[in-house]
Amino acid sequence: MISYTPKAAKAMAFLKRPYNDIDIFVEDTTNQNMWLELIKKIVPKNIRITSVNRLGGRNSVVNACKMDQRKGLRPKIYIIDGDFDFLAGTAKPRLKFLYRLSAYCVENLLINNQSIVEVGTCARPDMTEADISVRFGFRDWADEIRKAFEPLFVMYAVCRQLCPEVPTISFPVQKLICETRDGPCVSRRKVWRRLFEIARTVRHRCGLSLLRARRQEVANRSSSLELQHVVSGKDYIMPLLHLRLCRLFNFKGTQEQLKVYLAKFWQPSTEPQLTRRIRTLII
């Protein structure tokens, strides 16, 4: 994963100042256009924004923000994903200019029925929005995603707390899929096998009692959260959404292109705090 030193991050933003009226730093390495679509929906039209500064992983963004706590003449904001914070009950780092998304990651904010319908009508201009919505079946699909992956992500969150060196979401979701007559779908058997592998590793390193106690804490917290706080949109939901759009509506784009399309139809009202934060900075 690409990462930048705090000095490099500030230098990057400085070079872009002739083209940007606000310095925006994000936890990402790719998809400049997705972020631009999102930010342009938030800032007033008279504010120039031609690029964002993609710093890589979360630590790179947080460290760069730590080194940039002085208030200057230019507005700036550092944006990080929620990651496992909501499942773990972890507070946002207390830093000026740092904003944590109210979702596992930015991709979670892009995934909603209306945006999917818009993409579907672009892929299949012969179908109405109502037909696209019914055929996709967003609510049932999202419910199935949650039922399949919530227990696994609860265990991932426990593992991240107790054994942070053990890989979790880097395990490809493609390995948890099986082929059916209706196309690729999540294999409950493969998901549970993966869950037990993680649980076995944590138990061997930390003991059964601690594993059970932490799992119960996280599971209790998860029950009051929405899907966007629990399961990674980038690593798990977006690949499944891409497969479903390709199968149902013959969508031809890549996953990264899909993110840009979804961002075009994104509504700032789904993340009102970010909208208020950025607009407060530039007023």
TORDREN-897602 format. One record per atom (N, C-alpha, C): residue number from 0; atom name; y, x, z. Coordinates in steps of 0.2 Angstrom, whole numbers. Atoms other than C-alpha are relative to their C-alpha. Layout:
N
   pos   site      py      px      pz
   NUM     CA       Y       X       Z
...
REM end
This chain:
283
   pos   site      py      px      pz
     0      N      -6       4       0
     0     CA       0       0       0
     0      C       6       4       0
     1      N      -6      -3       1
     1     CA      17       6      -5
     1      C       4      -1       7
     2      N      -4       1      -6
     2     CA      29       9      10
     2      C       6       5      -1
     3      N      -6      -4       1
     3     CA      46      17      12
     3      C       3       2       7
     4      N      -3      -2      -6
     4     CA      55      27      26
     4      C       6      -5       1
     5      N      -6       4      -1
     5     CA      70      18      34
     5      C       6       3      -4
     6      N      -6      -3       4
     6     CA      82      30      25
     6      C      -1      -2      -7
     7      N       1       1       7
     7     CA      74      27       8
     7      C       1      -8      -1
     8      N      -1       7       1
     8     CA      75       8      11
     8      C       8      -1       0
     9      N      -7       1       0
     9     CA      94       9      15
     9      C       3       3      -7
    10      N      -2      -3       6
    10     CA      96      21       0
    10      C      -1      -5      -6
    11      N       2       5       5
    11     CA      87       8     -11
    11      C       5      -5      -1
    12      N      -5       6       0
    12     CA      99      -6      -6
    12      C       7       3      -2
    13      N      -6      -2       2
    13     CA     114       5      -8
    13      C       1       1      -8
    14      N       0      -1       7
    14     CA     110       9     -26
    14      C       1      -7      -4
    15      N      -1       7       3
    15     CA     109     -10     -30
    15      C       6      -4       2
    16      N      -6       4      -2
    16     CA     125     -15     -22
    16      C       5      -2      -5
    17      N      -5       3       5
    17     CA     135     -16     -38
    17      C      -3      -7      -3
    18      N       3       6       3
    18     CA     122     -30     -43
    18      C      -2      -5       5
    19      N       2       5      -5
    19     CA     119     -39     -26
    19      C       6       0       5
    20      N      -5       2      -5
    20     CA     131     -47     -14
    20      C      -3       0       7
    21      N       3       0      -6
    21     CA     118     -47       0
    21      C      -7       5      -1
    22      N       6      -4       0
    22     CA     104     -34       5
    22      C      -6      -4       3
    23      N       6       3      -2
    23     CA      87     -42       6
    23      C      -6       4       0
    24      N       6      -5       0
    24     CA      72     -32      12
    24      C      -6      -5       2
    25      N       6       5      -1
    25     CA      55     -41      11
    25      C      -7       4       1
    26      N       7      -3      -1
    26     CA      37     -37      16
    26      C      -4      -2      -6
    27      N       3       2       6
    27     CA      30     -36      -1
    27      C       0       7      -5
    28      N       0      -6       5
    28     CA      25     -23     -15
    28      C       1      -2      -7
    29      N       0       2       6
    29     CA      25     -34     -30
    29      C       4      -6      -1
    30      N      -3       7       1
    30     CA      32     -50     -38
    30      C       7       0       2
    31      N      -7       1       0
    31     CA      51     -47     -39
    31      C       2      -7      -1
    32      N      -2       7       3
    32     CA      53     -63     -49
    32      C      -1      -6       5
    33      N       1       6      -4
    33     CA      45     -74     -36
    33      C       5       0       6
    34      N      -5       0      -6
    34     CA      57     -68     -22
    34      C       7      -2      -3
    35      N      -7       2       3
    35     CA      72     -70     -34
    35      C       0      -7      -1
    36      N       0       7       1
    36     CA      67     -88     -38
    36      C       1      -3       7
    37      N      -1       3      -7
    37     CA      66     -92     -19
    37      C       7       1       3
    38      N      -6      -1      -3
    38     CA      82     -83     -14
    38      C       6      -3      -4
    39      N      -5       3       4
    39     CA      92     -90     -28
    39      C       1      -7       1
    40      N       0       7      -2
    40     CA      88    -107     -22
    40      C       4      -1       6
    41      N      -3       0      -7
    41     CA      96    -103      -5
    41      C       7       2      -1
    42      N      -7      -3       0
    42     CA     112     -93      -9
    42      C       4      -4      -5
    43      N      -4       4       5
    43     CA     127    -102     -17
    43      C       0       4      -7
    44      N       0      -3       7
    44     CA     129     -99     -36
    44      C       5       6      -1
    45      N      -5      -5       1
    45     CA     144     -88     -34
    45      C      -2       7       4
    46      N       3      -6      -3
    46     CA     133     -75     -24
    46      C      -4       4      -5
    47      N       4      -4       5
    47     CA     126     -61     -35
    47      C      -7       2       4
    48      N       7      -3      -2
    48     CA     107     -57     -32
    48      C      -4       1      -6
    49      N       4      -2       6
    49     CA      98     -48     -45
    49      C      -7       3       2
    50      N       6      -3      -2
    50     CA      84     -40     -35
    50      C       0       0       8
    51      N       1       0      -7
    51     CA      76     -39     -18
    51      C      -3       7       1
    52      N       3      -6      -1
    52     CA      70     -23      -9
    52      C      -6      -1       3
    53      N       7       1      -2
    53     CA      51     -23      -7
    53      C      -2       6       3
    54      N       1      -6      -4
    54     CA      47     -11       7
    54      C      -7       1       1
    55      N       7      -1      -1
    55     CA      28     -13       7
    55      C      -2      -4       6
    56      N       3       4      -6
    56     CA      19     -18      24
    56      C       5      -2       5
    57      N      -4       2      -5
    57     CA      26     -26      39
    57      C       3       5       4
    58      N      -3      -6      -4
    58     CA      28     -10      49
    58      C       6       3      -4
    59      N      -5      -3       4
    59     CA      39      -3      35
    59      C       6      -4       1
    60      N      -6       4       0
    60     CA      51     -18      36
    60      C       2       0       7
    61      N      -2       0      -7
    61     CA      51     -18      55
    61      C       4       6       2
    62      N      -2      -6      -1
    62     CA      54       0      56
    62      C       7       1      -3
    63      N      -6      -1       4
    63     CA      68       0      43
    63      C       5      -4       4
    64      N      -4       5      -4
    64     CA      76     -15      53
    64      C       2       4       6
    65      N      -1      -3      -6
    65     CA      75      -5      69
    65      C       6       6      -1
    66      N      -4      -5       1
    66     CA      85       9      61
    66      C       7      -3      -3
    67      N      -6       3       3
    67     CA      98      -3      54
    67      C       3      -6       4
    68      N      -2       6      -5
    68     CA     104     -13      69
    68      C       8       0       1
    69      N      -7       1      -1
    69     CA     123     -10      67
    69      C       2      -5      -5
    70      N      -3       5       5
    70     CA     133     -24      59
    70      C       5       4      -4
    71      N      -5      -3       4
    71     CA     142     -18      44
    71      C       4      -5      -4
    72      N      -4       5       4
    72     CA     153     -26      30
    72      C      -4      -4      -4
    73      N       5       3       4
    73     CA     138     -31      20
    73      C      -5      -4       3
    74      N       6       4      -3
    74     CA     126     -45      24
    74      C      -6       2      -2
    75      N       7      -3       1
    75     CA     108     -40      26
    75      C      -5      -4       4
    76      N       5       4      -3
    76     CA      92     -48      31
    76      C      -7       3      -2
    77      N       7      -3       0
    77     CA      74     -41      34
    77      C      -5      -6       1
    78      N       5       6      -1
    78     CA      60     -54      31
    78      C      -7       3       0
    79      N       8      -2      -1
    79     CA      42     -52      37
    79      C      -4      -6       0
    80      N       5       5       0
    80     CA      27     -63      36
    80      C      -2      -2       8
    81      N       3       2      -6
    81     CA      20     -73      51
    81      C      -6       4       2
    82      N       7      -3      -1
    82     CA       3     -65      49
    82      C      -4      -4       6
    83      N       4       3      -5
    83     CA      -8     -68      64
    83      C       4      -2       7
    84      N      -4       2      -6
    84     CA       7     -71      76
    84      C      -1      -7       3
    85      N       1       6      -3
    85     CA       5     -89      77
    85      C      -6      -2       3
    86      N       6       1      -3
    86     CA     -13     -89      81
    86      C      -1       4       6
    87      N       1      -4      -6
    87     CA     -11     -75      93
    87      C       6      -2       6
    88      N      -5       2      -4
    88     CA       5     -83     101
    88      C       5       6       1
    89      N      -4      -6      -1
    89     CA      15     -67      98
    89      C       7      -1      -2
    90      N      -7       2       2
    90     CA      34     -68      98
    90      C       2       5      -5
    91      N      -4      -4       5
    91     CA      45     -61      84
    91      C       3       6       3
    92      N      -4      -6      -3
    92     CA      51     -43      87
    92      C       7      -2       1
    93      N      -7       1      -2
    93     CA      68     -44      95
    93      C       5       5      -3
    94      N      -5      -5       3
    94     CA      79     -36      82
    94      C       5      -4      -4
    95      N      -5       3       4
    95     CA      95     -41      74
    95      C      -2       1      -8
    96      N       1       0       8
    96     CA      94     -45      55
    96      C      -7      -1      -2
    97      N       7       1       2
    97     CA      75     -48      56
    97      C      -2      -7       0
    98      N       2       7       0
    98     CA      68     -65      51
    98      C      -7       0      -2
    99      N       7       1       1
    99     CA      50     -70      52
    99      C      -1      -7      -3
   100      N       1       6       4
   100     CA      44     -83      40
   100      C      -4      -5       5
   101      N       4       5      -4
   101     CA      37     -99      48
   101      C      -6      -2      -3
   102      N       6       1       4
   102     CA      21     -97      39
   102      C      -4       7       1
   103      N       4      -7       0
   103     CA       7     -84      38
   103      C       3       5      -5
   104      N      -3      -5       4
   104     CA      15     -77      23
   104      C       4      -4      -5
   105      N      -4       4       4
   105     CA      27     -82       9
   105      C      -4      -4      -5
   106      N       4       4       4
   106     CA      13     -88      -2
   106      C      -1      -7       3
   107      N       2       7      -3
   107     CA       9    -102      10
   107      C       6      -5      -1
   108      N      -6       5       1
   108     CA      27    -109       8
   108      C       0      -3      -7
   109      N       0       2       7
   109     CA      24    -110     -11
   109      C      -5      -6      -1
   110      N       6       5       2
   110     CA       8    -121     -10
   110      C       2      -6       3
   111      N      -1       7      -2
   111     CA      12    -139      -9
   111      C      -1      -5      -6
   112      N       3       4       5
   112     CA       7    -154     -19
   112      C       5      -1      -6
   113      N      -5       1       6
   113     CA      24    -157     -29
   113      C       0       7      -4
   114      N       0      -6       4
   114     CA      24    -138     -34
   114      C      -6       0      -5
   115      N       6       0       4
   115     CA       6    -139     -40
   115      C       0      -5      -5
   116      N       0       5       5
   116     CA       9    -155     -49
   116      C       5       2      -6
   117      N      -5      -3       5
   117     CA      24    -147     -58
   117      C      -4       5      -5
   118      N       4      -5       3
   118     CA      13    -132     -63
   118      C      -5      -3      -5
   119      N       5       4       4
   119     CA      -1    -144     -69
   119      C       3      -3      -6
   120      N      -3       4       6
   120     CA      11    -154     -80
   120      C       2       5      -6
   121      N      -2      -6       5
   121     CA      17    -137     -88
   121      C      -7       2      -4
   122      N       7      -3       3
   122     CA      -2    -132     -91
   122      C      -3      -6      -5
   123      N       2       6       3
   123     CA      -6    -150     -97
   123      C       5      -5      -2
   124      N      -6       4       1
   124     CA       9    -158    -105
   124      C      -2      -7      -2
   125      N       2       7       2
   125     CA      -2    -173    -111
   125      C      -2      -4       6
   126      N       1       4      -6
   126     CA      -5    -178     -93
   126      C       6      -2       4
   127      N      -6       2      -4
   127     CA       7    -188     -82
   127      C      -1       4       7
   128      N       0      -3      -6
   128     CA      12    -181     -65
   128      C      -5      -4       5
   129      N       5       4      -5
   129     CA       2    -196     -56
   129      C      -7       2      -2
   130      N       7      -2       2
   130     CA     -14    -191     -66
   130      C      -1       7       3
   131      N       1      -7      -3
   131     CA     -11    -172     -61
   131      C      -2      -1       7
   132      N       0       1      -7
   132     CA      -9    -177     -43
   132      C      -7      -3       2
   133      N       6       3      -2
   133     CA     -24    -188     -42
   133      C      -6       5      -2
   134      N       5      -4       2
   134     CA     -35    -176     -52
   134      C      -1       6       5
   135      N       0      -6      -4
   135     CA     -30    -161     -41
   135      C      -3      -2       7
   136      N       2       3      -6
   136     CA     -32    -171     -25
   136      C       2       5       6
   137      N      -2      -6      -5
   137     CA     -21    -159     -14
   137      C      -2      -1       7
   138      N       2       1      -7
   138     CA     -24    -167       3
   138      C      -7       1       2
   139      N       7      -1      -2
   139     CA     -43    -167       2
   139      C      -1       7      -1
   140      N       1      -8       1
   140     CA     -42    -149      -5
   140      C       2       4       5
   141      N      -3      -4      -5
   141     CA     -31    -143       8
   141      C      -4      -1       7
   142      N       4       1      -6
   142     CA     -42    -151      22
   142      C      -6       4      -1
   143      N       6      -4       1
   143     CA     -57    -143      14
   143      C       1       8       2
   144      N      -2      -7      -2
   144     CA     -48    -126      15
   144      C       0       1       7
   145      N      -1      -1      -7
   145     CA     -44    -128      33
   145      C      -7       0       3
   146      N       7       1      -3
   146     CA     -62    -134      38
   146      C      -4       6      -1
   147      N       4      -6       2
   147     CA     -69    -119      29
   147      C       2       6       3
   148      N      -2      -7      -2
   148     CA     -58    -105      35
   148      C       3       0       7
   149      N      -3      -1      -6
   149     CA     -50    -110      51
   149      C      -4       4       5
   150      N       4      -4      -5
   150     CA     -65    -104      62
   150      C       0       7      -2
   151      N       0      -7       2
   151     CA     -65     -88      52
   151      C       6       4       2
   152      N      -7      -3      -1
   152     CA     -46     -85      54
   152      C       1       1       8
   153      N       0       0      -7
   153     CA     -48     -89      73
   153      C      -3       7       2
   154      N       4      -6      -2
   154     CA     -61     -75      74
   154      C       4       6      -3
   155      N      -4      -6       2
   155     CA     -50     -63      63
   155      C       5       1       5
   156      N      -5      -1      -5
   156     CA     -36     -66      75
   156      C      -2       4       6
   157      N       3      -3      -6
   157     CA     -47     -62      90
   157      C      -2       8      -2
   158      N       2      -7       2
   158     CA     -53     -46      81
   158      C       6       4      -1
   159      N      -7      -4       0
   159     CA     -35     -41      77
   159      C       2       2       7
   160      N      -3      -1      -6
   160     CA     -31     -42      95
   160      C      -5       5       4
   161      N       5      -4      -4
   161     CA     -47     -33     102
   161      C      -2       6      -4
   162      N       2      -5       4
   162     CA     -52     -22      88
   162      C       4       1      -7
   163      N      -5       0       6
   163     CA     -37     -19      76
   163      C      -2       4      -5
   164      N       2      -5       5
   164     CA     -46      -5      67
   164      C      -5      -3      -5
   165      N       5       3       4
   165     CA     -59     -17      60
   165      C       3      -5      -5
   166      N      -3       3       5
   166     CA     -55     -24      43
   166      C      -1      -8       0
   167      N       1       7       0
   167     CA     -52     -43      42
   167      C       2      -4      -6
   168      N      -2       4       6
   168     CA     -42     -52      28
   168      C      -1       5      -6
   169      N       1      -4       6
   169     CA     -45     -37      17
   169      C      -7      -1      -3
   170      N       6       2       3
   170     CA     -62     -44      14
   170      C       1      -5      -5
   171      N      -2       5       6
   171     CA     -61     -53      -3
   171      C      -2      -7       1
   172      N       2       7       0
   172     CA     -61     -72      -3
   172      C      -5      -1      -6
   173      N       5       1       5
   173     CA     -71     -70     -19
   173      C      -7       1       2
   174      N       7       0      -3
   174     CA     -86     -65      -9
   174      C      -2      -6       4
   175      N       1       6      -4
   175     CA     -85     -81       0
   175      C      -1      -6      -4
   176      N       0       6       5
   176     CA     -86     -92     -16
   176      C      -7       0      -3
   177      N       7       1       4
   177     CA    -102     -99     -24
   177      C       2      -5      -6
   178      N       0       4       6
   178     CA    -104    -107     -41
   178      C      -3      -7       1
   179      N       4       7       0
   179     CA    -108    -126     -42
   179      C       1      -3      -7
   180      N      -1       4       6
   180     CA    -109    -139     -56
   180      C       8      -2      -1
   181      N      -7       2       0
   181     CA     -91    -143     -52
   181      C       5       6       0
   182      N      -4      -6       0
   182     CA     -85    -125     -53
   182      C      -1       4       6
   183      N       0      -4      -6
   183     CA     -82    -112     -40
   183      C       3      -3       6
   184      N      -3       4      -6
   184     CA     -80    -118     -22
   184      C      -2       5       6
   185      N       1      -4      -6
   185     CA     -80    -110      -4
   185      C      -7      -2       2
   186      N       7       1      -2
   186     CA     -98    -107       2
   186      C       1       0       8
   187      N       0       0      -7
   187     CA     -99    -112      20
   187      C      -5       5       3
   188      N       5      -5      -2
   188     CA    -114    -102      22
   188      C       2       7       0
   189      N      -3      -7       0
   189     CA    -105     -86      17
   189      C       5       1       5
   190      N      -6       0      -4
   190     CA     -90     -90      27
   190      C      -3       1       7
   191      N       3      -1      -7
   191     CA    -101     -92      43
   191      C      -3       7       1
   192      N       4      -7       0
   192     CA    -111     -76      39
   192      C       6       5       1
   193      N      -6      -4      -1
   193     CA     -94     -67      38
   193      C       3       0       7
   194      N      -3       1      -6
   194     CA     -88     -75      54
   194      C      -5       4       5
   195      N       5      -3      -5
   195     CA    -104     -69      64
   195      C       0       7      -1
   196      N      -1      -7       0
   196     CA    -102     -52      57
   196      C       6       3       4
   197      N      -6      -2      -4
   197     CA     -85     -50      64
   197      C      -1      -1       8
   198      N       1       2      -8
   198     CA     -90     -59      81
   198      C      -5       6       2
   199      N       5      -5      -2
   199     CA    -105     -47      82
   199      C       3       7       1
   200      N      -3      -6      -1
   200     CA     -94     -32      80
   200      C       5       0       6
   201      N      -5       0      -6
   201     CA     -81     -37      93
   201      C      -4      -1       6
   202      N       4       1      -6
   202     CA     -95     -42     105
   202      C      -3       7       2
   203      N       3      -6      -2
   203     CA    -103     -25     104
   203      C       5       5       2
   204      N      -5      -5      -3
   204     CA     -86     -16     107
   204      C       3      -2       6
   205      N      -4       2      -5
   205     CA     -78     -27     119
   205      C      -4      -5       5
   206      N       4       4      -4
   206     CA     -92     -38     127
   206      C       1      -7      -1
   207      N       1       7       1
   207     CA     -97     -56     126
   207      C       5      -4       3
   208      N      -5       4      -4
   208     CA     -86     -63     140
   208      C       7       0      -3
   209      N      -7      -1       3
   209     CA     -70     -56     133
   209      C       1      -3      -7
   210      N       0       3       7
   210     CA     -74     -62     115
   210      C       0      -7       1
   211      N       0       8      -1
   211     CA     -78     -80     121
   211      C       7      -2       3
   212      N      -6       2      -3
   212     CA     -62     -80     132
   212      C       6       0      -5
   213      N      -6      -1       5
   213     CA     -50     -74     118
   213      C      -1      -5      -6
   214      N       2       5       5
   214     CA     -59     -85     105
   214      C       3      -7       2
   215      N      -2       6      -3
   215     CA     -56    -100     116
   215      C       8      -1       0
   216      N      -8       0       0
   216     CA     -37     -96     118
   216      C       2      -1      -7
   217      N      -2       1       6
   217     CA     -35     -94     100
   217      C      -1      -6      -4
   218      N       3       6       3
   218     CA     -45    -109      95
   218      C       5      -6       3
   219      N      -5       5      -3
   219     CA     -34    -120     107
   219      C       7       0      -3
   220      N      -7      -1       3
   220     CA     -18    -113      99
   220      C      -1      -2      -7
   221      N       1       2       7
   221     CA     -25    -116      82
   221      C       0      -7      -1
   222      N       1       7       0
   222     CA     -28    -134      85
   222      C       7      -4      -1
   223      N      -7       3       0
   223     CA      -9    -137      86
   223      C       4       2      -6
   224      N      -4      -3       5
   224     CA      -4    -127      71
   224      C      -2      -4      -7
   225      N       1       2       7
   225     CA      -3    -132      52
   225      C      -4       5      -4
   226      N       3      -5       4
   226     CA     -13    -124      39
   226      C       4       6      -2
   227      N      -4      -6       2
   227     CA       1    -113      33
   227      C       1       5       5
   228      N       0      -5      -5
   228     CA       1    -105      50
   228      C      -6       4       1
   229      N       6      -2      -2
   229     CA     -17    -102      51
   229      C      -4       5      -5
   230      N       4      -3       5
   230     CA     -25     -96      34
   230      C       5       3      -5
   231      N      -5      -3       4
   231     CA     -17     -83      23
   231      C       0      -3      -7
   232      N      -1       3       7
   232     CA     -10     -90       7
   232      C      -1       5      -5
   233      N       0      -6       5
   233     CA      -9     -73      -2
   233      C      -7       2      -1
   234      N       7      -3       0
   234     CA     -27     -67       2
   234      C      -5      -5      -1
   235      N       6       4       0
   235     CA     -37     -83       3
   235      C       2      -7      -4
   236      N      -1       6       4
   236     CA     -28     -99      -3
   236      C       2       0      -7
   237      N      -2      -1       7
   237     CA     -19     -93     -18
   237      C      -5       1      -5
   238      N       6      -1       5
   238     CA     -35     -86     -27
   238      C      -4      -6      -1
   239      N       3       7       1
   239     CA     -43    -103     -24
   239      C       4      -5      -4
   240      N      -5       4       4
   240     CA     -28    -112     -30
   240      C       0       2      -7
   241      N       0      -3       7
   241     CA     -28    -101     -46
   241      C      -6      -3      -3
   242      N       6       2       3
   242     CA     -46    -105     -49
   242      C       0      -7      -2
   243      N       0       7       1
   243     CA     -44    -123     -47
   243      C       5      -3      -6
   244      N      -4       1       5
   244     CA     -29    -124     -58
   244      C      -3       2      -7
   245      N       3      -3       7
   245     CA     -38    -114     -72
   245      C      -6      -5      -2
   246      N       5       5       2
   246     CA     -53    -126     -71
   246      C       2      -7      -1
   247      N      -2       7       1
   247     CA     -44    -143     -70
   247      C       5      -1      -5
   248      N      -6       1       5
   248     CA     -29    -140     -81
   248      C       0       6      -5
   249      N       0      -6       5
   249     CA     -34    -124     -91
   249      C       6       4       1
   250      N      -5      -5      -1
   250     CA     -20    -114     -83
   250      C      -1       7      -2
   251      N       1      -6       3
   251     CA     -18     -98     -92
   251      C       3       6       3
   252      N      -4      -6      -3
   252     CA      -7     -87     -81
   252      C      -4       4       5
   253      N       3      -4      -6
   253     CA     -12     -74     -68
   253      C       2      -3       6
   254      N      -2       2      -6
   254     CA     -11     -76     -50
   254      C       8       1       2
   255      N      -7      -2      -1
   255     CA       6     -67     -49
   255      C       5      -4      -4
   256      N      -4       5       4
   256     CA      13     -78     -63
   256      C       0      -7       3
   257      N       0       6      -3
   257     CA       7     -93     -54
   257      C       5       0       6
   258      N      -4       0      -6
   258     CA      17     -88     -39
   258      C       8      -1      -2
   259      N      -7       1       3
   259     CA      33     -87     -50
   259      C       1      -7      -2
   260      N       0       7       2
   260     CA      29    -104     -57
   260      C       1      -5       6
   261      N      -1       4      -6
   261     CA      27    -111     -40
   261      C       7       1       4
   262      N      -7      -1      -3
   262     CA      43    -103     -34
   262      C       5      -4      -3
   263      N      -5       3       3
   263     CA      53    -111     -47
   263      C       1      -7       2
   264      N       0       7      -2
   264     CA      48    -128     -40
   264      C       1      -1       8
   265      N       0       0      -7
   265     CA      50    -123     -22
   265      C       6      -3       3
   266      N      -6       4      -3
   266     CA      62    -133     -10
   266      C       2       4       6
   267      N      -2      -4      -6
   267     CA      72    -123       3
   267      C      -1      -4       6
   268      N       1       4      -6
   268     CA      70    -138      14
   268      C      -7       1       4
   269      N       6      -1      -3
   269     CA      52    -132      18
   269      C       1       6       5
   270      N      -2      -6      -4
   270     CA      60    -116      26
   270      C       7      -1       2
   271      N      -7       1      -1
   271     CA      76    -123      33
   271      C       4       6       4
   272      N      -3      -5      -4
   272     CA      79    -109      46
   272      C       2       6      -4
   273      N      -2      -5       5
   273     CA      79     -96      32
   273      C       6      -1      -4
   274      N      -6       3       4
   274     CA      91    -106      22
   274      C       7       1       5
   275      N      -6      -1      -4
   275     CA     103    -107      37
   275      C       2       7       2
   276      N      -1      -7      -2
   276     CA     101     -89      42
   276      C       4       4      -6
   277      N      -3      -4       6
   277     CA     105     -82      24
   277      C       7      -3      -1
   278      N      -7       2       1
   278     CA     120     -94      22
   278      C       5       1       5
   279      N      -5      -2      -6
   279     CA     127     -90      39
   279      C       2       7      -1
   280      N      -2      -7       1
   280     CA     127     -71      34
   280      C       5       0      -6
   281      N      -4      -1       5
   281     CA     136     -74      18
   281      C       7      -4       0
   282      N      -6       4      -1
   282     CA     149     -86      24
   282      C       6       4       3
REM end
